[in-house]
Structure formats: structure tokens, C-alpha cells
């Protein structure tokens, strides 16, 4: 319970302090990108997860230019998905993609005047989903399985 309270307090603090949230996103994204560039996927994931969650906070509180917050959210998500895919955590990668798609579709409904560029971000997310489904399909045909023994799911939206 204590940890949950700290996480909620941290979330609330980031919502209240946009400058701190932007800084946290930038550090998380840049650090995650560094680790990905060096093929250190496991090291990248916590930083990219932080960037993804922080970008969602920034998207929600609408203190940034909307297109920029959508760009940060999508870029964070897709880099996180890439890192997860590279360690064969396909189920988690798929969950992140669907969270991203659902959130961007909500933005599309709520901001119809921005549909051209929101659709670009959705196209990137759907393209990543297609790549993931292809990877999972190839792995299944070759008899590969998630290293934790979890059967990989390939959903179609």
C-alpha cells in the first residue's frame, strides 16, 4: 500500500509540474534510446517505460502543444515495443501497442480537427503491430516461444 501511495503521489506531482514531467520524459527517452542503440534491451526497458508513462501524463494534462505530446507518446511507445520485442516479450509489446492505439484513437475522437497528424501516429502504431504479428507468426512456425513459457498472442483489432 505504501508503494502504491508513492506512485500516485509521483503521478500527481508530474501532473502538477509540467516542467519536471518534460525533463523526466526527456531523460527516460534519451537513456532508453542510448541503451537500445547499444543493443542493451533489458537496460532500456525501465527508462522507456518511464518515458511512455510520463508522455501519457503530458498528453492527458494538455499543457504541451497537442501534436508534440502525441509525438512523444507514440515515439516512447514504439521504442519500448521495439525493446520488448528484442527480448521476446511479445505479449507485453502487444499490450503497449494496443494501449497506444486505443489512446490515440481516443485523441482522434476528442480532437477531430487534428485528425491528419493523429492518423500519422496511428499508422506508425498499426505498422508496428503488423510487424509484431509477423514476428510472432514466424516464431510460432519455427517453434519459438516466449522465454518465460508464455504463449505469444497475436490479436487483430
SULSULLIN-V389758 format. One record per run of one state. SS is the DSSP state (alpha for helix, beta for strand, coil for the rest). FROM is the first residue (numbers start at 1). TO is the last residue. If there is no record, write none. Layout:
BEGIN
ss,from,to
SS,FROM,TO
SS,FROM,TO
END
This chain:
BEGIN
ss,from,to
coil,1,1
alpha,2,16
coil,17,17
alpha,18,37
coil,38,40
alpha,41,61
coil,62,65
alpha,66,86
coil,87,89
alpha,90,110
coil,111,111
alpha,112,141
coil,142,157
END
